Amino acid sequence: MSGSEGERVPDEWVDYLVAQPETGMGYWVVSVRLNDGRSFDRVVVNNGLITQVHGHGQVPFEPEEIVEMRVTHDKWKFNP
C-alpha cells in the first residue's frame, strides 16, 4: 500500500500534527486507529508522509482509513 516515498497524510491530520510538538526535526511518532478497528503504534509521519510503521516493511493501511491519531513520541531505532 505504500508509495515509494510514503503515504500522504490527509490534510485534517497534518493540521493536527503541526499543532503538536515534534518528536524530532520534522517528524512525529504517532499511534493511529483505523475505521475497521485496527490500530498501529509507532507510526512515523515525516514531512506529511507516513514513512514507517514499526514491525512492517511498508505502510499496511491507507491514510484515508485513519479515524484517530495521537502523538506518542514512542521512538525505536529507525531512520526518520
C-alpha positions in Angstrom: 0.0 0.0 0.0 3.0 2.3 0.5 4.2 4.7 -2.2 7.9 4.9 -2.9 8.3 7.9 -0.5 5.4 7.1 1.9 1.7 7.7 2.1 0.5 11.3 2.2 -1.4 12.1 5.4 -4.9 13.7 4.8 -4.9 17.5 5.5 -7.0 17.2 8.6 -4.2 15.1 10.3 -1.5 17.4 9.0 -3.3 20.3 10.7 -3.5 18.3 13.9 0.2 17.4 13.8 1.6 20.9 13.2 -0.2 21.9 16.4 1.7 19.2 18.3 5.3 19.2 19.5 7.5 17.3 17.0 9.1 14.0 18.1 12.3 15.1 16.2 13.2 17.5 13.5 10.2 17.5 11.1 8.7 14.2 12.2 6.2 12.8 14.7 5.8 9.3 16.1 2.1 8.6 16.5 -0.5 5.9 17.2 -3.4 5.5 14.7 -6.8 3.8 14.9 -8.5 2.9 11.6 -12.1 2.8 10.6 -12.1 -1.0 10.7 -10.9 -1.1 14.4 -7.3 -1.9 13.7 -4.6 0.2 15.4 -0.9 0.7 14.9 1.5 2.2 17.3 4.9 3.7 16.4 3.9 5.2 13.1 6.3 7.8 11.7 4.9 10.8 10.0 7.7 12.7 8.3 7.0 16.0 6.4 3.4 15.0 5.9 4.1 11.4 4.8 3.6 8.2 6.7 7.1 6.7 6.1 7.3 3.8 8.6 5.2 1.6 10.7 7.0 -0.4 13.4 7.1 -4.1 12.5 6.0 -3.6 8.9 8.1 -3.3 5.7 5.5 -1.0 4.2 2.5 1.0 5.3 -0.2 -1.6 5.9 -3.2 0.7 5.6 -4.4 3.7 3.5 -4.2 7.1 5.2 -7.9 7.7 4.5 -8.7 4.9 6.9 -7.4 6.8 9.9 -10.1 7.9 12.3 -7.9 8.7 15.3 -4.3 9.9 15.6 -2.4 10.5 18.8 1.2 11.8 19.1 3.1 9.4 21.4 6.8 10.2 20.7 7.3 6.4 21.2 10.6 6.1 19.3 12.5 3.0 18.3 15.6 2.5 16.2 14.6 3.9 12.8 15.8 6.5 10.2 13.4 9.4 10.1 
